């Protein structure tokens, strides 16, 4: 490509792509873990090899020249191919890293069910803050897949509908609903449900806000959230009823009661997320398992917030 048929330096091409993303040589250097002088030398070498000028520097950062803009998609392709090759080699030797919100929630059951169907696939569980941290972890490649509810993800992240989990109402034994075998959603209208773990801005907090608006239920997020034992004890001591997933494993307490919510059955959506350029060999097996095990939304008896319905419909 360059003058005299010189081979391209992959490190220089990676530096070029990083500068286009960060716009400043200093920030790109910090991301690559090298000095600003080193990244400047790499860009200068690349421009010399190609015989063209790729950047025009200004006070607002490094702007691509017309030639730089034309070269960018090819540079990204080169970096992606190199990353895929390395990932393939590393993927043969390392565990599949799967991000979950908590080891007590339904996503653990989904991963365990997959693990029981395959051979020679090691899995590493990583707990996080849900989509807020999983989104960037998938882009960085620090995790291979994540189970969470989807809200505003970049186009390079693939989202596969995975599982709809029915909700239960959690109450203390002295609660008026404690003797029921099920609770109709209409009976919850006008009540308050205590959910101290609903972090502002999280995808699960948004779900419960939409549910509350739909069925006239006030969601009390007052805390602090001291963990599952404190949460269960708070429900029993009179802080109020709460929602939990059907598969959520709660600490045992003699005075806590779980009741299915019906008419309609409110379900929480889990998606499988992964980066479209991730080539871990177990990812294909995982996505096939999810597709085979997926059950679509039953609109006659189940409820989902409107933003989630289309993807889970038949």
Buried (B, 14 or more C-beta within 10 A) or exposed (E): EBEEEEEBBEBBBBBBBBBBEBBBBEBBBBEBEBEBEBBBBBBEBBBEBBEBEBBEEEEEBBEBBEBBEEBBEEBBEBBBEEBBEEBEEEBEEBBBBBBBBBEBBBBBBBBEEBBEEBEEBEBEBBEBBBBBBBBEBBBEBBBBBBBBBBBEBEEEBBBBBBBBBBBBBBBBEEBEBBEBEBBEBEBBEEBBBBBBBBBEEBBBBBBBBBBBEBBEBEBBBEBEBEEBEBBBBBBBEEBBBBBBBBBBBBEEBEBBBEBBBBEBBBBBBBBBBBBEBBBBEBBEBBBEBBEEEBEEBBEEEBBBBEBBBEBBEE
